[in-house]
Amino acid sequence: MKQQTFSEINSPWNFRYCHGGTLRKSSKGRGARPLSTKDPVHLVFKINKTAVTAGLRSPRNFNLINALLKKYARRFFVKIEQLSIQRDHIHILIRGGRRSALLSFFRVVAGQFAQVLTDTFTKQHEGEKIWKYRPFTRVVRGFKSYKIVRDYIQLNEREILGRPYSKTQLRGLSEEQLRELWV
């Protein structure tokens, strides 16, 4: 009975599996963070551009972020299925074993990113906050939505590597163009 009441979070149906980001500013995103140990989770970290002037794609920051993600994914038994690091945000598609491990992964990775990017190991940071929003998570339920998120992350990675940006994103792509993303 207790688990049934936990699964029915009091939030609108289209935000039932989402938490953080801009949702936090409205009443829709203020419940418990929905997580699943069976389904993948789409995780987005968005930085404040003025706090990190070099961006996340600078060689130093890019390598540090990759190393931190690998280190803490091993520590918290989280499998990173897909990753895309942009100039001002990071998309990660992950799977985890336990809810507590996933929450610890989010907390530790966000803290370590902030410490490394602002270099607070050697000096005290006295500037703007590094994170623009709290980490956004969405539980990806079903194969169709999994495929859409997976293709979206791949499209983001291709755009940062030189593919032209389109406003329609995945909606305007044919099957051939979607296959081309993965080549």
C-alpha positions in Angstrom: 0.0 0.0 0.0 2.8 2.4 0.9 4.5 2.0 -2.5 1.3 2.5 -4.4 0.8 5.9 -2.6 4.4 6.8 -3.3 4.0 6.2 -7.1 1.0 8.5 -7.3 2.9 11.8 -6.9 0.5 14.8 -6.8 1.6 16.5 -10.0 0.1 17.1 -13.3 0.2 14.1 -15.6 2.6 15.6 -18.2 5.2 16.4 -15.4 4.7 13.2 -13.4 8.1 11.8 -14.5 10.0 15.2 -14.6 11.8 17.2 -11.9 14.1 20.2 -11.6 15.2 22.7 -14.2 12.6 25.5 -14.9 9.9 23.3 -13.4 11.3 24.0 -9.9 10.1 27.6 -10.2 6.5 26.6 -10.6 4.5 24.5 -8.3 4.5 21.6 -10.8 8.1 20.6 -10.0 8.2 20.8 -6.2 7.4 17.2 -5.3 9.8 14.3 -4.7 12.2 13.6 -7.6 10.7 10.7 -9.5 13.3 8.0 -10.3 13.2 4.5 -11.6 15.6 1.6 -11.2 14.1 -0.1 -14.2 13.8 2.7 -16.7 16.6 5.1 -17.9 16.8 8.6 -16.7 17.5 11.7 -18.8 19.6 14.1 -16.8 20.5 17.7 -17.8 22.9 20.0 -16.0 22.7 23.6 -17.1 25.4 26.1 -16.2 25.4 29.8 -15.8 27.4 31.1 -18.8 28.8 34.1 -16.9 30.1 31.9 -14.1 32.1 29.6 -16.5 33.5 31.8 -19.2 35.4 29.1 -21.1 32.3 26.9 -21.4 32.1 23.1 -20.9 33.6 22.3 -24.3 37.0 23.8 -23.6 39.6 21.0 -23.6 40.4 21.3 -19.9 36.7 21.3 -18.8 35.7 18.6 -21.3 38.3 16.2 -20.0 37.7 17.0 -16.4 33.9 16.4 -16.8 34.4 13.1 -18.6 36.8 11.9 -15.9 34.5 12.9 -13.1 31.5 11.2 -14.8 33.4 8.0 -15.2 34.7 8.0 -11.7 31.4 8.6 -10.0 29.5 6.3 -12.3 31.7 3.5 -11.1 31.4 4.5 -7.5 27.6 4.7 -7.5 27.0 1.8 -9.9 25.4 4.0 -12.5 25.6 3.1 -16.2 26.0 6.0 -18.6 24.3 5.0 -21.8 24.8 8.2 -23.6 26.5 11.6 -23.0 26.6 14.9 -24.8 28.6 17.8 -23.4 27.5 21.2 -24.9 29.0 24.7 -24.3 26.5 25.5 -21.5 24.7 22.2 -20.6 25.2 18.4 -20.4 22.8 15.7 -21.4 23.3 12.3 -19.9 21.1 9.1 -20.3 21.7 6.9 -17.3 20.5 3.8 -15.6 20.9 3.1 -11.9 20.5 0.3 -9.5 19.1 2.0 -6.4 17.3 5.2 -5.8 19.7 6.3 -3.1 22.7 5.7 -5.4 21.1 7.8 -8.2 20.4 10.6 -5.8 24.0 10.5 -4.5 25.3 10.4 -8.0 23.3 13.6 -8.9 24.5 15.4 -5.7 28.1 14.4 -5.9 28.5 15.0 -9.7 26.9 18.5 -9.4 29.1 19.4 -6.5 32.3 18.1 -8.1 31.6 19.9 -11.4 31.1 23.1 -9.5 34.3 22.7 -7.5 36.4 21.8 -10.5 34.9 24.5 -12.8 35.3 27.3 -10.3 38.6 26.0 -8.9 37.4 26.1 -5.3 40.0 23.6 -4.2 42.7 26.3 -4.1 40.6 29.5 -3.5 37.2 30.5 -2.4 34.7 31.2 -5.1 33.1 34.7 -4.9 31.0 35.0 -7.9 27.7 34.0 -9.4 26.3 30.5 -8.9 27.6 28.0 -11.4 24.2 26.2 -11.9 21.5 28.1 -13.6 18.8 25.6 -12.5 18.7 22.4 -10.4 19.5 19.3 -12.4 16.6 18.3 -14.6 15.7 14.6 -14.6 13.0 12.8 -16.6 12.3 9.1 -16.3 12.0 7.7 -19.8 9.1 5.3 -19.9 8.6 3.1 -23.0 10.7 2.3 -26.1 9.3 5.2 -28.2 10.2 7.9 -25.7 13.6 6.2 -25.1 14.4 6.3 -28.8 13.4 10.0 -29.0 15.6 10.9 -26.1 18.5 8.8 -27.4 18.2 10.5 -30.8 17.9 13.9 -29.3 21.1 13.5 -27.3 22.9 12.2 -30.4 21.5 15.2 -32.4 22.9 17.5 -29.8 26.3 15.9 -30.0 26.3 16.1 -33.8 25.3 19.8 -33.7 28.2 20.7 -31.4 30.6 18.8 -33.8 29.4 20.8 -36.8 26.0 19.7 -38.0 23.7 22.7 -38.7 21.1 23.5 -36.0 17.4 23.2 -37.0 14.5 24.4 -34.9 12.4 21.4 -35.8 15.1 19.1 -34.2 13.9 15.6 -34.6 10.4 16.3 -35.9 11.6 17.2 -39.4 14.1 14.4 -39.8 13.3 11.4 -42.1 14.3 7.8 -41.3 17.4 8.2 -43.5 18.5 11.3 -41.6 18.0 9.6 -38.3 20.2 6.7 -39.4 22.7 9.2 -40.6 23.0 10.6 -37.0 24.4 7.3 -35.8 27.0 6.9 -38.6 
